[in-house]
Amino acid sequence: MNDNISWLAMQQLLDSALPIGGFSHSFGLETMVQDGRMNDSGQLYAYASAMLLQSWATSDAMAVKAVYRDAPAKEWERLWAVERLVHLQRISSESRSGVEKMGRRLLQLAAAIHPGLDWAPLTGALKAGRCFASHPLSHGYACLLLGVSEEKAMQGYFYTCIVTCVNSALRLMPIGQTEGQSLIARLTPLTEEALRVAAGLEPEEAYSNMPMAELAMMRHERLYSRLFMS
């Protein structure tokens, strides 16, 4: 694909309407709303920006980086090892399951949309149980095959996480669509800082530093009532 078509193909992957199940997962946000820790857009901005800089950039983005480093060299086991490191750092079983479901659905959908691209290394490894095909891995691999740059692939992943977070909040909190879109617009520039954070790490140095969010994810499965799967 030429650069213009690759860019448009990536927009399709980033569309919030893409049916990969992101609308089913709040990743702990629902717990914090029920606990009264998340009441307005200011608190949501603080939460999303912290997740961006201390989890998505330092953890999930490392799986995307590993795709661009290892897939062209066909160092598949090295790539699967990074994905395993990133994925198993998710303490909540619900969150691990959610990220797997989204990633596998994205892989299935992307392969159906672009059947001429070589999806076999990832689909074969998933079938053999050598990888999880988690959301960041599948996103990174799809972007690589589409000819998207590594930087744009990571930035696109950050944007997807931001939109998923805000869209979940729209169903949980007393904020409207306009306020939600304004929040996305305010958070998007932070993806530049997130890229700088990710650039300073090797994939094997992946880590997350969001203990309150992790505890909320773990407690979600025991909530009295739930709108989301995780």
N, C-alpha and C positions, 0 to 999 in steps of 0.2 A: 504494500500500500504506500502511496505517497503521503507526505506529511499532513496534507489537508484532510485526506480521507481517514488517516489514522486518528487524527484529532477528533473527527466527528464520530468515529467508531467508539472512541473512548467515552464520548459524551453519553452514548447509549448505555454503557456500563455504569455510568455515574447517575443515571436518571433515578430519582427516588421512586418512580413507578416500576422499576425493574423488578419482576416477580421472583425475588430470591428469598423472601421471607423476613426481610429486615423489620417490617412493621410488626412482627410478632415478638420482638425482643427489646426489652428496655435496659438490659445488662445492669441491673441494680437500681436504676433510676426510680422505678416504681416503689421500691422499699423506702428510699429516702423521702419520697413525697408522702407516703403513709406515715413515716416517722416525724413529719413536720420539719425536716431538714432542708427541703426544697420547696419554696413557696412563691418565688417570683423570678422574673427573667434575669435579675442581677445575680441571684444565687446560681441559676442555671448557667450563666456565662462563666462564673468562677469555676463551676464544676467541669464544664466542657473544655475550658482552656487548660485546666489542670490535667484532665485526661489526655488532651492533645499533646502536651509537653512532657508528661511524666508516665505515659503508658503507650499511646498510639505511636508516638515518635520513637520511643526507646525500646519498644517491644515489637508491636505488629509490623512496623516499617522495616525491622531487621529481616523479616521473612521476605519482604519485597526486595530488599537489597540482595539477599542471598540468591534469589531467582536470577537477577541480572549478572551476578558474579559466577554462579555455578552452572546454570542451565546452558549457556553457550559453550562452556567447556565440557558439558555432559558429566559433570561431577555430581551425579544424582544423589548418592548417599550422603555427601556433604550437605546438600540442600535439604534433604529429608531430616538430617540431624538438627539443623537450625530450626526448621519448622517445629520439630518435637520440643526443642528447648523453649521456644516461644509459647507453644500451645500448652505445655504442661505447667507453665508458670501461672496459668489461669487457675485459681484455687477452686472456684465454684464449678461443680459438675454441670450445672445448668448452662453456664456461660460457655464451657467447652463444647457442650452439645449444640448450643446455638450457633457458635462460630463454625462448627463443622457443617451444620445444616445449610447455612448461608453459602459457605464455600463450595460445597458439593452441588448445590443448586446453580450457583454461578457457573461452575465448570460445565455442568450439563447444558445450561442455556447457551453459553458462549460457543460450545462445540456445535450445537445445533444451528446457531446463527452463522458461524464461520466454519463450515465443514471442510474447507480446503486447507485449513491450518493444521499443524501437527500437534494434536492433543495427546497422542499416545503415551509419551513419557509420564504424564501426570495421571491420566486415566488408568494406565497399566499399573502404576505404583499404588494407586488407591485400591484397585481391585486385589492386588497382592498383599495389601496391608502394610506397605512400606511407608506410606504417608497418610495424613489425615485429609488432605485437600481442603484445609481450613480457608477461611475467607481471605486473609492476606496473601496466602500462597497462591490461591486460584486467581485473585485479582492481579498479582504481580505477573504470573505466567501469562494470563490473557493479554495484559498490556505489552509484555515482551513480544508475543506473537503478532500483535497488531502494529508493532513498530513504534510504540510510544517510548519516550526516553525514560530512564530510571527516575529522574527528578519528577517528571510529570506523573509517573505511576504512583510514587509515594504521595505527592500532593493530592492526587485524585483520591487516593485511599483516605487521606485525612478528611477531605471534603465529604466523602461518603459517610464517615463516622460522625461528623458534625451534623449532617442532615438527618441521619438516623436518630441521633440523640434529641435534636430539636423536635422532630416529628413525633417521637414518643412523648415528649413533654407536652405537646399540644393536646394530647388525649388525657393527660394526667393533671395538668395545672391550669389555672384560670388565665391563660394567655391566648391571644387570638392569632390568626394567620399572619396579619401584618407585623405584629410584634415578633412572631417567630421568624419571618423572613428578614426582619431587621437584625435579629440576633445572629442569623447565619451570615449576613453581610459583615457584621462586626467581628465574628470569629474567623472568617476566611483569611484575612491578612495574617493571622497568627500562624498559618501554615508555612509561611516563609521562615519564621523562627523554628518551627518544628523541623523543617528541612535541615536547618543548620545543626540542630541537636542530633538528628539522625546521621548527618554527614560525619560527625565526630565519633561515631561508634562503628565497630566491626559487627557483623551479624552475630558472632558468638558472644558478644558482650550484651546481648539483649537483657533488659530488666524492666520491671514495672514498679512504681513507687506510689501506689494509690490504695493504701490499706483500708481506708474507710469505704471506698467503692467496692473493694473485694469483699468486705464483710457484708455490705448491702446485697451483693450478688449471691453470697452464700445464704443469707437469710430469706431471700425472695421465695424460695420454694415452700417456706412455712408461713407465708402471709395468710391472713384470714380470707382475703379475696384478692383475685388477680385479674388484670386485663391481659398481661403478657406472659409468654412462655418462660422468659428468663429476665 
